[in-house]
Amino acid sequence: MFINIFDSTQASLSANEVLICILTSLFSGLLISFAYMLSGKHTKSFAITLVILPILVQVVIMIVNGNLGTGVAVLGAFSLIRFRSIAGNAKDICTIFFAMVVGLAIGAGYATFALVVTIIVSVLFIVLSRSKFGNIKSEEREIKITIPEDLDYTNVFDDIFQKYTKKYELIKVKTTNLGSMYKLTYNFTFKNNNDEKKFIDDLRCRNGNLDIVCGRELSKKEEL
């Protein structure tokens, strides 16, 4: 069903083949970028990158064309780019990999196959991003409490958490301020959301009015 558009009997690529590949890569890149923008927050520079990336990968694959030496050189260049870039979240990394796979398929001559994959994955990407799939339950909260080093953190806030929360868990203990303080991170669920101020006031009385940060549960970030 999906045939290779390159003529295997010819040693070189024709202008029509190159043009078809570039236009297919451009269209695929636009579709990927559009899907990424519809999925949530984005930056203009990253959206433009997703448009250009399939074309660049496609050109690289067409240049390599079975040449082992060139392939090793290209791999080294990609490695340099990788280590000079800032790691993004799971969605960004997945989208970049998506664009590279499409460019690779087009560069290998499977333009129709790459186009079909682009459409299917882009639609799936938009649907899953717009749906509630994978959402963290809204009632889950995270709180970070700073305490002095002379305060035993093991059970110091248990009575307060039992009073205001359905469930709670101490998930992280970190030293701060050159070891003179501890920062405790808890996950918890309120019994009554209207008790948030009373809850924090009781914690402030216990920790000596040091820093307390309370918000939505953030410990499970979008990471690979």
N, C-alpha and C positions, 0 to 999 in steps of 0.2 A: 504493500500500500504506500509506504513512504520510501520513495526512491531517491538515490543520490543524484543531485542535479549536475555534478561534474562529469565530464566525458573522460572515462578512464583510458581511452585510446590516445588522448592528447597529453603531451608532456607539460603543456602550459595551460593557464586559465584564459578563457576568452573574456572580452570586455563585458559581454552580456551576463556571464556567470558572476563576475565580480559585482556588477551593478545590482543584480538580483539579491545577492548576499548582503550587500550594504543596505539596500532599501528594507529588506526583511529584518535586519538587525536594528535599523532605526525604528521601524514600526514596533518591534518587540520591546525595545528600550522605552519607547513612549508609553506603551501599555503597562510595562512593569512599574515605571515611575508614576503613572496615573493611579495604579492600584495601591502603591505605597502611600501616596498623598491622601487617598480616600480612607486609608486604614487608621489614621490618627495624626498626631503632631509630626511635622517634618520641617526641613530646612530647604531653601532654594538650591544651595550648593549640592546637597545630597540628591535632590530630585534630578538635577542636571547630570550628575555623575551616573545615575542609573540609566539615563538615555544614551550616554556616550559609551558606557562600559561594554555592552554587547558588541558594538562595532569594533572596539579595540581588540577584544578577545578574538573575535572572528578574523580580523586581519592577521593577528599573531599566529593563529592556527593555520591559516592559508599560507603564511610565510614559511612556517616550520615544514609542513607537508612531508612528514616522514624523515626529515633530516635530524639525526640524533644529536649532532653537535649544536645545531641551532636550538633544538629543544632544551638542552641542558643550559644554554646561555639564557634563554627566556625564563626558565625556572629560577635561575639565580636572580634575574631582574625582579621577578614577582616576589621573591623572598625579601629583597631589600625594601620594596614598597610595603610589604606586610609589617616588617619590624619598625618602620618609620611612621606607621599609622597608629591612631588611638583606637583602642578596642571599643566597639559600640555595644548596644544591647542585642538581645537575641534576634529581634525583628530586623535590625539593620544588617547584621551579619548574614542572616538567612536571605535577605533581599539581594545583597551583593553576590552571594553564591548562586542564587537564582539567575541573575543577569549574566554571570560568567558561564553557567551551564548552557544557557540559550546561545550565547556567542560562540561557545565551543561547538555546539551542534550545527550551527549555521556555517561556521568555518570548515566543518567536515563535509559540508554539502547537503545536509538534511534540513533544508530551509522549511519545507512544509511541516515536518515533524516538530521542529523548534517552534513554529508559529502556533501549532495546535497545543503544545505543552504550555506555551506562554499564556494563551487564552484560558486554558483550564485552571492553571495554578493561580493566575491573577484573579479570576472569579472566586476561587476558593479562598484566597488571601483576603479579599474584600468581605466576603460573607462571614468568615470566622472572626475578622477584626470588628465587624459591626454587631456581631451576636454577643451573647453573654457567656460564650464558651471560654472556660478557663478563668473567669472572674473570681477574685477573692471576695468572700462574703463580707458585706459592708459592715456588719456588727463587730468584726474583728478589729482590735486596736493594738497599737504599740506604744509603750511609754519608756522613756529613758530617764533614770533617776540618778543624780549625783549624790554621793554620800562621803563623809570624811573617812579616813583610813581606820580610825579607832572604833568605827561602828561595825558590828558583825552583821554582814549582809545576808547570812544564811536564811534566817526566818524573820528578819527585822520588820517586814511589811505584810506578813501573812495575815494578821488580824484585819488590816485595812482592806486588803484584797478580798478576803472572805466576806467582808461587810458589803462591798459595793459591786463585786463581780460574780458572774456565774462560774467562770473558770479562769485560771491564770497560770502562767508558766514563766519561770526565769530562764531565758534562752542565751544570755550572754553577760559576762562580767569582764570589764576592761578597766585597767588602771589608767589614770589621767593626772595631769598636773605634776609630772615627775614622780608619780607613785604616791602622792599625798592624798589622793582621792580615788574612789571607785565609781565607775559608771555602770549601772545595772540596766539591762534591757529586758522588759517583760512583754509577752503577748497575753492579751486578756479580752474578755467580753463583758460589757456592762450588764448589770441587772436592769438598771434604768438609766438611759442616756442623760436624763436631766440631772443626775447626781454627779456630773463630771467635775463641777467646781468644788463641791464638798469633798470629793475624792482627792483632788489635787491639794486642797487646803490641808487635809489630814496628812498627806504625804509630806508637805512642806514643814509641818510642825515636827515630823519625825526626822527629816533629813537636815534640819538646821537651816531651812530656807535656801538651800542650794538649787542649782538648775534642775528643772523638770521639763521634759519635752513630751507632749502627748499628741498622738495623731492616728491616722489610719495605719493598719498593719503594713510595714514596709520591708520586713526582713527578707521576703521572697522576691527579689528583684528579677528583672528580665535578663537573666544571664544564661549562657550555655553551660 
